[in-house]
Amino acid sequence: MNLKRFSIRFNLDDPNDLKAWRYLHRKSDHVVSKEIIETINKACELSDAERLLRKVVSEEMEKSLKAFSFEPVKTDPETIETETA
C-alpha cells in the first residue's frame, strides 16, 4: 500500500475552520480521512462541471448574439424630438 501523509490543523476559534471541522465530523460512523478525500474529489468534479457549463453557456450566447443584427441607434437630437412629439 502506497500511503502519503498530510497534516492539517483546525483553529476552532475561526468560524471557517470550525464550520469545516463540524462538516467533517457530522457523521459519527465515517472515517474523517475518507470524508476529506471524498470532499476534495467532489469539489474538483463540481469545479470541472462548472467550467464546462460556463463554456457551453458562453458559446451558445455568442452564437445567439451573432444571429441578431442590431440597428444603429439614432443620435440626432432633432430626429429624436420629432419622433417623440
C-alpha distances in whole Angstrom, upper triangle without the diagonal:
4,6,10,13,16,19,22,25,28,32,33,36,36,36,33,31,32,32,28,28,30,28,25,26,28,26,26,24,21,18,19,16,16,19,19,17,19,22,21,20,24,25,24,26,29,29,29,31,34,34,35,37,39,39,41,43,44,45,47,49,50,51,53,55,55,57,60,63,64,67,68,70,73,74,78,79,82,80,78,81,83,80,80,84
4,7,10,13,17,20,23,26,30,32,35,34,35,32,29,31,31,27,27,29,27,24,26,28,27,27,25,22,19,19,15,16,19,18,15,18,21,19,19,22,24,22,24,27,27,27,30,32,32,33,35,37,37,39,41,42,43,45,47,47,49,51,52,53,55,58,60,61,65,66,67,71,71,75,76,80,78,76,79,81,78,78,82
4,7,10,13,16,20,22,26,28,31,30,31,28,26,27,27,24,23,26,24,21,23,25,24,24,22,19,16,16,12,13,16,15,13,16,19,17,17,21,22,21,23,26,26,26,29,31,31,32,35,36,37,38,41,41,42,45,46,47,49,51,52,53,55,57,60,61,64,65,66,70,70,74,75,78,77,74,78,80,77,76,80
4,7,10,13,17,20,23,25,29,27,29,26,23,25,25,22,21,24,23,20,22,25,24,24,23,20,16,15,12,13,16,14,12,16,17,15,16,20,20,20,22,25,24,25,28,29,29,31,33,34,35,37,39,40,41,43,45,45,47,49,50,51,53,55,58,59,62,63,64,67,67,71,72,76,74,72,75,77,75,74,78
4,7,10,14,17,20,22,25,24,26,23,20,22,23,19,19,22,21,18,20,23,23,23,22,19,15,14,10,13,15,13,12,16,17,15,17,20,20,20,23,25,25,26,29,30,30,32,34,35,36,38,40,41,42,44,46,46,48,50,51,52,55,56,59,60,63,63,64,68,68,71,72,76,74,72,75,77,75,74,78
4,7,10,13,17,19,22,21,22,20,17,19,20,16,16,19,19,16,18,21,21,22,22,18,15,13,10,13,14,11,11,15,15,13,16,19,18,18,21,23,23,24,27,28,28,30,32,33,34,36,38,38,40,42,43,44,46,48,49,50,53,54,57,57,60,61,61,65,65,68,69,73,71,69,72,74,72,71,75
4,7,10,13,16,19,18,20,18,14,17,18,15,14,17,17,15,16,20,21,21,21,18,15,12,10,14,15,12,13,17,16,15,18,20,19,20,23,25,24,26,29,29,30,32,34,34,36,38,39,40,42,44,45,46,48,49,50,52,54,55,58,58,61,61,62,65,65,69,69,73,72,69,72,74,72,71,75
4,7,10,13,15,14,16,14,11,13,15,12,11,15,15,13,15,18,19,20,21,18,15,12,11,14,14,11,13,16,15,14,17,19,18,19,22,23,23,25,27,27,28,31,32,32,34,37,38,38,40,42,43,44,46,48,48,50,52,54,56,56,59,59,59,63,62,66,67,70,69,66,69,72,69,68,72
4,7,9,12,11,14,12,9,11,13,11,10,13,15,13,14,18,20,20,22,19,17,13,13,17,16,13,16,19,17,17,20,21,20,22,25,25,25,27,30,29,30,33,34,34,36,39,39,40,42,44,44,46,48,49,50,52,54,55,57,57,60,60,60,63,63,66,67,70,69,67,69,72,69,68,72
4,6,9,8,10,9,5,7,10,8,7,11,12,11,12,15,18,18,21,19,17,13,14,17,16,13,17,19,16,17,20,21,19,22,25,24,24,27,29,28,30,33,33,33,36,38,38,39,42,43,43,45,47,48,48,51,53,54,56,56,59,59,58,62,61,65,65,69,68,65,67,70,67,66,69
4,5,6,8,9,6,7,10,10,9,12,14,14,15,17,20,21,23,22,20,17,18,21,19,17,20,22,19,20,24,24,22,24,27,27,26,30,31,30,32,35,35,35,37,40,40,40,43,45,44,46,49,49,49,52,54,55,57,56,59,59,58,61,61,64,64,68,67,64,66,69,67,65,69
4,5,7,8,6,5,9,9,8,10,13,13,13,15,18,19,22,21,20,17,18,21,19,17,21,22,20,21,24,24,23,25,28,27,27,31,32,31,33,36,36,35,38,40,40,41,44,45,45,47,49,50,50,53,55,55,58,57,60,59,59,62,61,65,65,68,67,64,66,69,67,65,68
4,6,9,8,7,10,12,11,13,15,16,17,18,22,22,25,24,24,20,22,25,22,21,24,25,22,23,27,27,25,28,30,29,29,32,33,32,34,37,37,36,39,42,41,41,45,46,45,47,50,50,50,53,55,55,57,56,59,59,58,61,60,63,63,67,66,63,65,68,66,64,67
4,6,5,6,9,10,10,12,14,15,16,18,21,23,26,24,23,20,21,24,21,19,22,23,20,21,24,24,22,25,27,26,25,29,30,29,30,33,33,33,36,38,37,38,41,42,42,43,46,46,46,49,51,51,54,53,55,55,54,57,57,60,60,63,63,60,62,65,62,61,64
4,6,5,6,9,10,10,12,14,15,16,20,21,24,23,23,19,21,23,20,18,22,22,19,20,23,22,20,23,26,24,24,27,28,26,29,32,31,31,34,36,35,36,39,40,39,41,44,44,44,47,49,49,52,51,53,53,52,55,55,58,58,61,61,57,59,62,60,58,61
4,5,5,6,9,10,11,12,14,15,19,21,23,21,21,17,19,20,17,15,19,19,16,16,20,19,17,20,22,20,20,24,25,23,25,28,28,28,30,33,32,33,36,37,37,38,41,41,42,44,46,47,49,48,51,51,51,54,53,57,57,60,59,56,58,61,59,57,61
4,5,5,6,9,10,11,12,14,17,19,21,19,18,15,16,18,16,14,17,18,15,16,19,19,17,20,23,21,21,25,26,25,27,30,30,30,32,35,34,35,38,39,39,41,44,44,44,47,49,50,52,51,54,54,54,57,57,60,60,64,63,60,62,65,62,61,64
4,5,5,6,8,10,11,12,15,17,20,18,18,15,17,19,16,15,18,19,16,18,21,20,19,22,24,23,23,27,28,27,29,32,32,32,35,37,36,37,40,41,41,43,46,46,46,49,51,51,54,53,56,56,56,59,58,62,62,65,64,61,63,66,64,62,65
4,5,5,6,9,10,10,14,16,19,17,18,14,17,18,14,14,17,17,14,16,19,18,16,20,22,20,21,24,25,24,26,29,28,29,32,33,33,34,37,38,38,40,42,42,43,46,48,48,51,50,53,53,53,56,56,59,59,63,62,59,61,63,61,59,62
4,5,5,6,9,10,13,15,17,15,15,11,13,14,11,10,14,14,11,12,16,15,14,17,19,18,19,22,23,22,24,27,27,27,30,32,32,33,36,37,37,39,42,42,43,45,47,48,51,50,53,54,53,57,57,60,60,64,63,60,62,64,62,60,64
4,5,5,6,9,11,13,15,13,13,10,12,14,11,10,14,15,13,14,18,17,17,20,22,21,22,25,26,26,28,30,31,31,34,36,36,37,40,41,41,43,45,46,46,49,51,51,54,54,57,57,57,60,60,64,64,67,66,63,66,68,66,64,67
4,5,5,6,9,11,14,13,13,11,14,15,12,12,16,16,13,16,19,18,18,21,22,21,23,26,26,26,29,31,31,31,34,36,36,37,40,41,41,43,45,45,46,49,51,51,54,54,57,57,57,60,60,64,64,67,66,63,65,68,65,63,67
4,5,5,8,11,13,11,12,10,12,13,9,10,13,12,10,13,16,14,14,18,19,18,20,23,23,23,25,27,27,28,31,32,32,34,37,37,38,40,42,42,43,46,47,48,51,51,54,55,55,58,58,62,62,65,64,61,63,66,63,61,65
4,6,7,9,11,9,9,6,9,10,6,7,11,11,9,12,14,14,14,17,19,19,20,23,23,24,26,28,28,30,32,34,34,36,38,39,39,42,44,44,45,48,49,50,53,53,57,57,57,61,61,65,65,68,67,64,66,69,66,64,68
4,5,6,9,8,9,7,11,11,9,10,14,14,13,15,18,17,18,21,22,22,24,26,27,27,30,32,32,33,36,37,37,39,41,42,43,45,47,47,49,51,52,53,56,56,60,60,60,64,64,67,68,71,70,67,69,71,68,67,70
4,6,9,9,11,10,13,13,10,12,15,14,13,16,18,17,18,21,22,21,24,26,26,26,29,31,31,32,35,36,36,38,40,41,41,44,46,46,47,50,51,52,55,55,58,59,59,62,63,66,66,70,68,65,67,69,67,65,68
4,6,6,9,9,12,12,9,12,15,13,13,17,18,17,19,22,22,22,25,27,27,28,30,32,32,33,36,37,37,39,41,42,43,45,47,47,49,51,52,53,57,57,60,61,61,65,65,69,69,72,70,67,70,72,69,67,71
4,6,8,9,13,13,11,14,17,16,16,20,21,20,22,25,25,26,28,30,30,31,34,35,35,37,40,40,41,43,45,45,46,49,50,51,52,55,56,57,60,61,64,65,65,68,69,72,73,76,74,71,73,75,73,71,74
4,7,9,12,11,11,14,16,15,16,19,20,20,22,25,25,25,28,30,30,31,34,35,35,37,39,40,41,43,45,45,47,49,50,51,53,55,56,57,61,61,65,66,66,69,70,74,74,77,75,72,75,77,74,72,76
4,6,9,8,7,11,12,11,13,16,16,17,19,21,21,22,25,26,27,28,31,32,32,34,36,37,38,40,42,43,44,46,47,48,50,52,53,55,58,58,62,63,63,67,67,71,72,75,73,70,73,75,72,70,74
4,6,5,6,9,10,11,12,15,16,17,18,20,21,22,24,26,27,28,30,32,33,34,36,37,39,40,42,43,44,46,48,49,51,53,54,55,59,59,63,64,64,67,68,72,72,76,74,71,74,76,73,72,75
4,5,5,6,9,10,10,12,14,15,16,18,20,21,22,24,25,26,28,30,31,32,35,36,37,38,40,42,43,45,46,47,49,51,52,54,57,57,61,61,62,65,65,69,70,73,71,69,71,73,71,69,73
4,5,5,6,9,10,11,12,14,15,17,19,20,21,23,24,26,27,29,30,32,33,35,36,38,39,41,42,44,45,47,48,50,51,53,56,57,60,61,61,65,65,69,70,73,71,69,71,74,71,70,73
4,5,5,6,9,10,11,12,14,16,17,18,20,21,22,24,26,27,28,30,32,33,34,36,38,39,40,42,44,45,46,48,50,51,54,55,59,60,60,64,64,68,69,72,70,68,71,73,70,69,72
4,5,5,6,9,10,10,12,14,15,16,18,20,21,22,24,26,26,28,30,31,32,34,36,37,38,40,42,43,44,46,48,49,52,53,56,57,58,61,62,65,66,69,68,65,68,70,67,66,69
4,5,5,6,9,10,11,12,14,15,16,18,20,21,23,24,25,27,29,30,31,33,35,36,37,39,41,42,43,45,47,48,51,52,55,56,56,60,60,64,64,68,66,64,66,69,66,65,68
4,5,5,6,9,10,11,12,14,15,17,18,20,21,23,24,26,27,29,30,32,33,35,36,38,39,41,42,44,45,47,50,51,54,55,56,60,60,64,65,68,66,64,67,69,66,65,69
4,6,5,6,9,10,11,12,14,15,16,18,20,21,22,24,26,27,28,30,32,33,34,36,37,39,40,42,43,45,48,49,53,54,54,58,59,62,63,67,65,62,65,67,64,63,67
4,5,5,6,9,10,10,12,14,15,16,18,20,21,22,24,26,26,28,30,31,32,34,36,37,38,40,42,43,47,47,50,51,52,55,56,60,60,64,62,59,62,64,61,60,64
4,6,5,6,9,10,11,12,14,15,17,18,20,21,23,24,26,27,29,30,31,33,35,36,37,39,41,43,45,46,49,50,51,54,55,59,60,63,61,59,62,64,61,60,64
4,5,5,6,9,10,11,12,14,15,17,18,20,21,23,24,26,27,29,30,32,33,35,36,38,39,41,44,45,49,50,51,54,55,59,60,63,61,59,62,64,61,60,64
4,5,5,6,8,10,10,12,14,15,16,18,20,21,22,24,26,27,28,30,31,33,34,36,37,39,42,43,47,48,48,52,53,57,58,61,59,56,59,61,58,57,61
4,5,5,6,9,10,10,12,14,15,16,18,20,21,22,24,26,27,28,30,31,32,34,36,38,41,41,45,45,46,50,50,54,55,58,56,54,57,59,56,55,59
4,5,5,6,9,10,11,12,14,15,17,18,20,21,23,24,26,27,29,30,32,33,35,37,40,40,44,45,46,49,50,54,55,58,56,54,57,59,56,56,59
4,5,5,6,9,10,11,12,14,15,17,18,20,21,23,24,26,27,29,30,32,33,35,38,39,43,44,45,49,50,53,55,58,56,53,57,58,55,55,59
4,5,5,6,8,10,10,12,14,15,16,18,20,21,22,24,26,27,28,30,31,33,36,37,41,42,42,46,47,51,52,55,53,50,53,55,52,52,55
4,5,5,6,9,10,11,12,14,15,16,18,20,21,22,24,26,27,29,30,32,35,36,39,40,41,44,45,49,50,53,51,49,52,54,51,51,54
4,5,5,6,9,10,11,12,14,15,17,18,20,21,23,24,26,27,29,31,34,35,39,40,41,45,45,49,51,54,52,49,53,54,51,51,55
4,5,5,6,9,10,11,12,14,15,16,18,20,21,22,24,26,27,29,32,33,37,38,39,43,44,48,49,52,50,48,51,53,50,49,53
4,5,5,6,9,10,10,12,14,15,16,18,20,21,22,24,26,27,30,31,35,36,37,40,41,45,46,49,47,45,48,50,47,46,50
4,5,5,6,9,10,11,12,14,15,16,18,20,21,23,25,26,29,30,34,35,36,39,40,44,45,49,47,44,48,49,47,46,50
4,5,5,6,9,10,11,12,14,15,17,18,20,21,23,25,28,29,33,34,36,40,41,44,46,49,47,45,48,50,46,47,50
4,5,5,6,8,10,11,12,14,15,16,18,20,21,23,26,27,31,33,34,37,39,42,44,47,44,42,46,47,44,44,48
4,6,5,6,9,10,10,12,14,15,16,18,20,22,24,25,29,30,31,35,36,40,41,44,42,40,43,45,42,41,45
4,6,5,6,9,10,11,12,14,15,17,19,21,23,25,28,29,31,35,36,40,41,44,42,40,44,45,42,42,46
4,5,5,6,9,10,11,12,14,15,17,19,22,24,27,29,31,34,36,40,42,44,42,40,43,44,41,42,45
4,5,5,6,8,10,10,12,14,15,17,20,21,25,27,28,32,33,37,38,41,39,37,40,41,38,38,42
4,5,5,6,9,10,11,12,14,16,19,20,23,24,26,30,31,35,36,39,37,35,39,40,37,37,41
4,6,5,6,9,10,11,13,15,18,19,23,25,27,30,32,35,38,40,38,36,40,41,38,38,42
4,5,5,6,9,10,11,13,16,18,22,24,26,29,31,35,37,39,36,35,38,39,36,37,40
4,5,5,6,9,10,11,14,15,19,21,22,26,28,31,33,36,33,31,35,36,33,33,37
4,5,5,6,9,10,13,14,18,20,22,25,27,30,33,35,33,31,35,36,33,34,37
4,6,5,6,9,12,14,18,20,23,26,28,32,34,36,33,32,36,36,33,34,38
4,5,5,7,10,12,16,18,20,24,26,30,32,34,31,30,33,34,30,31,35
4,5,5,8,9,13,15,17,21,23,26,29,31,28,27,30,31,28,29,33
4,5,7,10,13,15,18,22,24,27,30,32,29,28,32,32,29,31,34
4,7,10,13,16,19,22,25,28,30,32,29,28,32,32,29,30,34
4,6,10,13,15,18,21,24,27,28,25,24,28,28,25,26,30
4,7,10,12,16,18,21,24,25,22,22,26,26,23,25,28
4,6,9,12,15,18,20,22,19,18,22,23,20,21,25
4,6,9,12,15,17,19,16,15,19,19,17,19,22
4,6,9,12,15,16,14,14,17,18,16,18,21
4,6,9,12,14,11,10,14,15,13,15,18
4,6,8,10,8,7,11,12,11,13,16
4,6,9,8,7,11,12,12,13,16
4,6,5,6,9,10,11,13,15
4,5,5,6,9,10,11,12
4,5,5,6,9,10,11
4,5,5,6,9,10
4,6,5,6,9
4,5,5,6
4,6,5
4,6
4
